[in-house]
Amino acid sequence: MTLYSSLPTAALPPSVVALGCFDGVHLGHRAVIVKAIRWAKELGLPCTVFAFESSPKNYFFPHSVPQLTDRETKIALLEQLGVDRVVCLPFDETIAATSAEDFFHQILCASLSAKHIVCGYNYSFGAKGLGNTALLASLCDSVGVGLSVLPPITIDGTAVSASAIRQALEEGRLDDAYLLLGRFFSIRSAVVDGQHLGRKLGFPTVNQILSYGRVIPKHGVYFSRVSIEDTDKRYFGITNIGTRPTVGSDFVGAETHILDFEGDLYGKQIEVELLSFLRPERKFNSIEELSAQVHTDIETAKKMARVF
């Protein structure tokens, strides 16, 4: 797969183009991409995904739309789907000022050489988001570019959307988030140094800082699964999302005790999948009370791991 972090200086060879923000690469996004790949195979062309690094709303109102995935994870998920190219751009002043007509002619046609376009029913484009699928259909028709607009994807009566997934995560409804995402929500980042309190209490932990601008799941303790870079093995664990009110913290983080693992992971990239919500985060009256509860959580996780 070829990745472009800016518009190519010369026109790309003709391709089928999938349009969207693709935050989370959820089931609705996958439907768009699968359709684009099918058209690409039928036309004998490569498949290009055109996306922005973050929701355009965050350009006008910073961090107003918490992101489900970081840029690297988004690109990795798109690559797994089998697309040939990803053009993933920052939404900037130039893009914000580009009219819908210029976006179509200059970017989609001239730069990406789109011969067929696939998008969702609610796709918008151009300055102030004034371009919609009706305008896109008219523009495509005027230059002989094909267009496929997909209807909303619903699961158990809920439309698949990034906002619905964010709400499910913020409320601790992991099962609902899983159904809409088509995978477990995960946190991927480097391990940072912590207070080493867990090690002293008999349950060493690894710490991740939740990046500002990312969605924060409901504070609490989760049954989790951990993948470590450069290894194929995955481990179960328990993960606390929050501020650790009993011992105090100046940031929101993910603190994970990995079952049946020993080793130094500082600085390594890990991915923590949240599998099940166990209990809300709470402040305990003492370190001893906290320790007793964590050991209970560990035993619960071990039982769940045996049947997972």
TAFEN-V710870 format. One record per pair of residues at least 12 apart in sequence whose ideal C-beta (glycine too) atoms are under 10 Angstrom apart, sorted by the first residue. I is the first residue (numbers start at 0). J is the second residue. Records with the same first field share a line. If there is no record, write none. Layout:
BEGIN
I: J / J
END
This chain:
BEGIN
0: 45 / 46 / 48 / 74 / 75 / 77 / 78 / 79 / 80 / 81 / 82 / 83 / 84 / 85
1: 45 / 47 / 82 / 83 / 84 / 85 / 86
2: 48 / 74 / 77 / 78 / 84 / 85 / 86 / 87
3: 47 / 49 / 84 / 85 / 86 / 87 / 88 / 110 / 111
4: 52 / 70 / 74 / 85 / 86 / 87 / 88 / 89
5: 86 / 87 / 88 / 89
6: 49 / 86 / 88 / 93 / 94 / 105 / 106 / 109 / 110 / 111
7: 84 / 86 / 110 / 111 / 112
8: 110
9: 110
10: 108 / 109 / 110 / 111 / 112
11: 45 / 47 / 84 / 86 / 109 / 110 / 111 / 112 / 113
12: 44 / 45 / 47 / 84 / 111 / 112
13: 42 / 43 / 44 / 45 / 47 / 111 / 112 / 113 / 114 / 115
14: 35 / 38 / 39 / 42 / 44 / 45 / 46 / 47 / 48 / 49 / 82 / 83 / 84 / 111 / 112 / 113 / 114 / 115
15: 34 / 35 / 36 / 37 / 38 / 39 / 40 / 41 / 42 / 44 / 45 / 46 / 47 / 48 / 82 / 83 / 111 / 113 / 114 / 115 / 116 / 117 / 145 / 147
16: 35 / 38 / 39 / 44 / 45 / 46 / 47 / 48 / 49 / 84 / 86 / 106 / 107 / 108 / 111 / 112 / 113 / 114 / 115 / 116 / 117 / 118 / 144
17: 31 / 32 / 33 / 34 / 35 / 36 / 38 / 39 / 46 / 47 / 48 / 49 / 50 / 77 / 80 / 82 / 85 / 113 / 115 / 116 / 117 / 118 / 119 / 147
18: 31 / 35 / 47 / 48 / 49 / 50 / 107 / 111 / 113 / 116 / 117 / 118 / 119 / 122 / 123 / 124 / 132 / 135
19: 31 / 32 / 48 / 49 / 50 / 51 / 117 / 118 / 119 / 121 / 122
20: 50 / 51 / 52 / 53 / 54 / 55 / 56 / 64 / 66 / 73 / 90 / 119 / 122 / 161
21: 48 / 49 / 50 / 51 / 67 / 68 / 73 / 74 / 76 / 77 / 85 / 87 / 161
22: 50 / 51 / 52 / 53 / 54 / 64 / 65 / 66 / 67 / 68 / 69 / 73 / 161 / 162 / 164 / 165 / 214
23: 66 / 67 / 68 / 72 / 73 / 76 / 159 / 160 / 161 / 164 / 165 / 176 / 179 / 180 / 181 / 182 / 184 / 214
24: 48 / 50 / 67 / 68 / 72 / 73 / 74 / 75 / 76 / 77 / 79 / 80 / 161 / 180 / 181 / 182
25: 67 / 68 / 76 / 152 / 159 / 160 / 161 / 163 / 164 / 176 / 178 / 179 / 180 / 181 / 182
26: 152 / 153 / 154 / 159 / 164 / 178 / 179 / 180 / 181 / 182
27: 119 / 120 / 121 / 149 / 150 / 151 / 152 / 153 / 154 / 158 / 159 / 160 / 161 / 163 / 164 / 179 / 181
28: 48 / 50 / 73 / 76 / 77 / 80 / 119 / 152 / 159 / 160 / 161 / 180 / 181
29: 76 / 77 / 80 / 152 / 159 / 180 / 181 / 182
30: 117 / 119 / 149 / 150 / 151 / 152 / 159
31: 48 / 117 / 118 / 119 / 122 / 147 / 148 / 149 / 152
32: 46 / 48 / 76 / 77 / 80 / 81 / 82 / 117
33: 46 / 80 / 81 / 117 / 149
34: 46 / 115 / 117 / 118 / 147 / 148 / 149
35: 47 / 48 / 80 / 82 / 115 / 116 / 117 / 118 / 147 / 149
36: 48 / 80 / 81 / 82 / 83 / 117
37: 117 / 147
38: 114 / 115 / 116 / 117 / 145 / 147
39: 81 / 82 / 83 / 114 / 115 / 117
41: 115
42: 114 / 115 / 145
44: 83 / 112 / 113 / 114 / 115
45: 82 / 83 / 84
46: 80 / 81 / 82 / 83 / 84 / 85 / 115 / 117
47: 82 / 83 / 84 / 85 / 86 / 107 / 111 / 112 / 113 / 116
48: 73 / 74 / 77 / 78 / 80 / 82 / 83 / 84 / 85 / 86 / 87 / 117
49: 84 / 85 / 86 / 87 / 88 / 106 / 107 / 110 / 111 / 113 / 116 / 118 / 124
50: 70 / 73 / 74 / 77 / 85 / 86 / 87 / 88
51: 86 / 87 / 88 / 89 / 90 / 91 / 94
52: 66 / 69 / 70 / 73 / 74 / 87 / 88 / 89 / 90 / 91
53: 65 / 66 / 69 / 70 / 73 / 89 / 90 / 212
54: 66 / 90 / 161
55: 90 / 94 / 95 / 123 / 124 / 128
56: 90 / 128
57: 90 / 212
58: 89 / 90 / 91 / 92 / 94 / 95
59: 90 / 95 / 127
61: 211 / 212
62: 211 / 212 / 213
63: 212
64: 161 / 162 / 165 / 212 / 214
65: 161 / 162 / 165 / 168 / 169 / 209 / 210 / 211 / 212 / 213 / 214 / 215
66: 161 / 165 / 210 / 212 / 213 / 214
67: 161 / 162 / 164 / 165 / 168 / 176 / 180 / 184 / 185 / 213 / 214
68: 161 / 180 / 184 / 185 / 187 / 213 / 214
69: 186 / 187 / 188 / 210 / 212 / 213
70: 87 / 89
71: 187 / 188 / 268
72: 185 / 186 / 187 / 188 / 270
73: 85 / 87
74: 87
75: 187
76: 182
84: 111
86: 106 / 110 / 111
88: 106
94: 106 / 124 / 125 / 126
95: 125 / 126 / 127 / 128
96: 125 / 126 / 127
97: 124 / 125 / 126 / 130
98: 124 / 125 / 126 / 127 / 129 / 130
99: 123 / 124 / 125 / 126 / 127 / 128 / 129 / 130 / 131 / 134 / 135 / 138
100: 125 / 126 / 129 / 130 / 134 / 138
101: 125 / 126
102: 124 / 125 / 126 / 130 / 135 / 138
103: 116 / 124 / 125 / 130 / 134 / 135 / 137 / 138 / 139 / 141 / 142 / 144
104: 138 / 141 / 142
106: 124 / 125
107: 124 / 135 / 138 / 139 / 142 / 144
108: 138 / 139 / 142 / 144
112: 144
113: 139 / 142 / 144 / 145 / 146
114: 143 / 144 / 145
115: 139 / 144 / 145 / 146 / 147
116: 132 / 135 / 136 / 138 / 139 / 144 / 145 / 146 / 147 / 148
117: 145 / 146 / 147 / 148 / 149
118: 132 / 135 / 146 / 147 / 148 / 149
119: 132 / 148 / 149 / 150 / 151 / 152 / 159 / 160
120: 132 / 148 / 149 / 150 / 151 / 152 / 158
121: 148 / 151 / 158 / 160
122: 135 / 148 / 149
123: 135
132: 146 / 148 / 149
133: 148
135: 148
136: 148
152: 179
153: 179
154: 175 / 178 / 179 / 181
155: 175 / 178 / 179
157: 175 / 178 / 179
158: 179
159: 178 / 179 / 180 / 181
160: 179
161: 179 / 180 / 214
163: 175 / 176 / 178 / 179
164: 176 / 177 / 178 / 179 / 180 / 184 / 214
165: 184 / 214 / 215 / 216
166: 214
167: 179 / 180 / 184 / 216 / 217
168: 180 / 184 / 214 / 215 / 216 / 217 / 240 / 273 / 276
169: 214 / 215 / 216 / 217 / 218
170: 216 / 217 / 276
171: 216 / 217 / 218 / 219 / 221 / 240 / 273 / 275 / 276 / 277 / 278 / 279
172: 216 / 217 / 276
173: 216 / 217 / 221 / 222 / 272 / 273 / 274 / 275 / 276
174: 275 / 276
176: 214 / 216 / 273
177: 272 / 273 / 274 / 275
182: 272
183: 223 / 224 / 270 / 271 / 272 / 273 / 274 / 275
184: 214 / 216 / 221 / 271 / 272 / 273 / 274
185: 223 / 224 / 225 / 226 / 269 / 270 / 271 / 272 / 273 / 274
186: 207 / 208 / 209 / 210 / 213 / 214 / 215 / 216 / 223 / 225 / 238 / 240 / 252 / 253 / 255 / 269 / 270 / 271 / 272 / 273
187: 207 / 226 / 228 / 268 / 269 / 270 / 271 / 272
188: 206 / 207 / 208 / 209 / 210 / 213 / 252 / 253 / 268 / 269 / 270 / 271
189: 206 / 207 / 208 / 228 / 264 / 265 / 266 / 267 / 268 / 269
190: 204 / 205 / 206 / 207 / 208 / 227 / 228 / 255 / 263 / 264 / 265 / 266 / 267 / 268 / 269
191: 205 / 206 / 207 / 208 / 250 / 252 / 265 / 266
192: 205 / 206 / 265 / 266
193: 205 / 206 / 207 / 243 / 248 / 252 / 254 / 265
194: 206 / 243 / 246 / 247 / 248 / 254
196: 243 / 245 / 246 / 254 / 286 / 289 / 290
197: 239 / 246 / 254 / 255 / 256 / 289 / 290 / 293
198: 256
199: 286 / 290
200: 286 / 287 / 289 / 290 / 291 / 293 / 294
201: 256 / 290 / 293 / 294 / 297
202: 236 / 237 / 256 / 257 / 258 / 290 / 293 / 294 / 296 / 297
203: 255 / 256 / 257 / 260 / 261 / 262 / 263 / 264
204: 236 / 237 / 238 / 239 / 253 / 254 / 255 / 256 / 257 / 293
205: 225 / 227 / 236 / 238 / 253 / 254 / 255 / 256 / 257 / 260 / 262 / 263 / 264 / 265 / 267 / 269 / 271
206: 239 / 243 / 248 / 250 / 252 / 253 / 254 / 255 / 264 / 265
207: 238 / 240 / 252 / 253 / 254 / 255 / 268 / 269 / 270 / 271
208: 250 / 251 / 252 / 253
209: 240 / 241 / 250 / 251 / 252 / 253
210: 251
211: 250 / 251
213: 251
215: 240 / 241 / 251 / 253
216: 238 / 240 / 241 / 253 / 273 / 276
217: 240 / 241 / 273 / 276 / 279 / 280
218: 239 / 240 / 241 / 242 / 243 / 244 / 251 / 279 / 280 / 281
219: 238 / 239 / 240 / 241 / 273 / 276 / 277 / 278 / 279 / 280 / 281
220: 237 / 238 / 239 / 240 / 241 / 254 / 275 / 276 / 277 / 278 / 279 / 280 / 281 / 292 / 293 / 296 / 299 / 300
221: 236 / 237 / 238 / 239 / 240 / 253 / 255 / 271 / 272 / 273 / 274 / 275 / 276 / 277 / 278 / 296 / 300
222: 235 / 236 / 237 / 238 / 272 / 273 / 274 / 275 / 276 / 277 / 296 / 299 / 300 / 301 / 302 / 303 / 304 / 307
223: 235 / 236 / 237 / 238 / 239 / 240 / 253 / 255 / 256 / 257 / 258 / 271 / 272 / 273 / 274 / 275 / 277 / 300
224: 236 / 238 / 255 / 257 / 258 / 270 / 271 / 272 / 273 / 274 / 304 / 307
225: 238 / 255 / 256 / 257 / 258 / 260 / 264 / 269 / 270 / 271 / 272
226: 268 / 269 / 270 / 271 / 272
227: 257 / 260 / 262 / 264 / 267 / 268 / 269 / 270
228: 264 / 267 / 268 / 269 / 270
229: 267 / 268
230: 267 / 269
232: 260
233: 257 / 270 / 272
234: 255 / 257 / 258 / 259 / 260 / 269 / 304
235: 256 / 257 / 258 / 259 / 260 / 272 / 274 / 300 / 301 / 303 / 304 / 305 / 307
236: 255 / 256 / 257 / 258 / 259 / 260 / 271 / 272 / 274 / 297 / 300 / 304
237: 254 / 255 / 256 / 257 / 258 / 277 / 293 / 296 / 297 / 298 / 299 / 300 / 301 / 303
238: 252 / 253 / 254 / 255 / 256 / 257 / 271 / 272 / 273 / 274 / 277 / 296 / 300
239: 252 / 253 / 254 / 255 / 256 / 277 / 278 / 280 / 293 / 296
240: 252 / 253 / 254 / 255 / 271 / 273 / 276 / 280
241: 253 / 254 / 279 / 280 / 281
242: 280 / 282
243: 280 / 282 / 289
244: 280 / 281 / 282 / 283 / 289
245: 280 / 281 / 282 / 283 / 284 / 285 / 286 / 288 / 289 / 290 / 292
246: 282 / 283 / 286 / 289
247: 282
253: 269 / 271 / 273
254: 271
255: 269 / 271
256: 293 / 294 / 296 / 297 / 300
257: 269 / 271
258: 297 / 300 / 301 / 304
259: 301 / 304
274: 300 / 303 / 304 / 307
275: 299 / 300 / 303 / 307
277: 295 / 296 / 299 / 300 / 303
278: 292 / 295 / 296 / 299
END
